[in-house]
């Protein structure tokens, strides 16, 4: 068991992290009773926390197993979970490193973007050519268990830490999909995941088919190269495919919008809540692709930055969205670095389309709804793309 001075030292560590990470300032009062005054009707009393900690030290059968660092991490993690926002999270140092890998470089895992939707871990999108896609995972699939562990109350970060692992090892996911009678266990072998940016090809002689996989840091240069190729090609129309695109950097989405919108047109609105000034993000590109007739493909795997781009094109140019309802990840997070390599990811605002429609938890409804069935996948058919090509052929 810890002596009085060890307990007191732990108290100061936890208090510092709690207050700097959540409130931004702290106040030291005592070991057995700590109150923090905030501009609310009642002060926050932390005496229950310390009472519970002391009782654990006194009564737990193996007090030597109490890891003081894990106590600190657990306290902060519980604090973020209490907010009920799936995108406000605490990252311990290992999780913080993994988070930094998500939009750059490569990592070892199954290549599936996941999130929390309606309080359930959900597949946003499997990245193309990855073990997750090869195993048949689809946007909207629900993750019930990971290696036998109940995933019901897991955060995204907890799930990612279990799903990722060394190349060549396996992970077993218990999955459920609308239309299935029961859950299925799917065993997937991890690989080194290299995240693609985009690709484009000419279809039907004069249609540039552009598929953006995610809005990462290399997309602007890749898209510029592709756009110059399209401008000098026979292409006269564009199909922009944002299906299975889990998002990425807002600034990258804004840059891509600049190829399709006139400078000064609104790309998205950042709404910080009631009585707070909104921030407008506007197009400042060259609009070199604005004259091309365009349709956009979306599905349940289209999230975040891809929803922002799709919403901006529809609101500003009346572009038709084809496919299925998008994921609805329309909130804004900022990362706050903490001592020791930990960090907080905190929701600070929500995205609105240029016409003021919220994306968060709502998503974008397609103008033309087309689904892809398991039979379509087995037959390697793509009725959504077929419909997009049909519609674009009639646009001038």
Secondary structure as GFF3:
##gff-version 3
##sequence-region A 1 396
A	DSSP	alpha_helix	4	18	.	.	.	ID=ss1
A	DSSP	pi_helix	19	23	.	.	.	ID=ss2
A	DSSP	beta_strand	35	36	.	.	.	ID=ss3
A	DSSP	beta_strand	44	45	.	.	.	ID=ss4
A	DSSP	alpha_helix	47	59	.	.	.	ID=ss5
A	DSSP	three_ten_helix	63	65	.	.	.	ID=ss6
A	DSSP	alpha_helix	68	81	.	.	.	ID=ss7
A	DSSP	beta_strand	89	91	.	.	.	ID=ss8
A	DSSP	alpha_helix	93	101	.	.	.	ID=ss9
A	DSSP	beta_strand	106	109	.	.	.	ID=ss10
A	DSSP	beta_strand	112	117	.	.	.	ID=ss11
A	DSSP	beta_strand	120	126	.	.	.	ID=ss12
A	DSSP	alpha_helix	131	134	.	.	.	ID=ss13
A	DSSP	beta_strand	142	146	.	.	.	ID=ss14
A	DSSP	beta_strand	149	150	.	.	.	ID=ss15
A	DSSP	alpha_helix	156	163	.	.	.	ID=ss16
A	DSSP	beta_strand	170	176	.	.	.	ID=ss17
A	DSSP	beta_strand	184	189	.	.	.	ID=ss18
A	DSSP	beta_strand	191	194	.	.	.	ID=ss19
A	DSSP	beta_strand	198	203	.	.	.	ID=ss20
A	DSSP	beta_strand	207	212	.	.	.	ID=ss21
A	DSSP	alpha_helix	219	231	.	.	.	ID=ss22
A	DSSP	beta_strand	237	241	.	.	.	ID=ss23
A	DSSP	alpha_helix	250	257	.	.	.	ID=ss24
A	DSSP	beta_strand	266	271	.	.	.	ID=ss25
A	DSSP	beta_strand	279	282	.	.	.	ID=ss26
A	DSSP	beta_strand	293	298	.	.	.	ID=ss27
A	DSSP	alpha_helix	305	317	.	.	.	ID=ss28
A	DSSP	beta_strand	320	323	.	.	.	ID=ss29
A	DSSP	beta_strand	331	337	.	.	.	ID=ss30
A	DSSP	three_ten_helix	339	341	.	.	.	ID=ss31
A	DSSP	beta_strand	343	352	.	.	.	ID=ss32
A	DSSP	beta_strand	368	369	.	.	.	ID=ss33
A	DSSP	alpha_helix	374	378	.	.	.	ID=ss34
A	DSSP	alpha_helix	383	393	.	.	.	ID=ss35
###
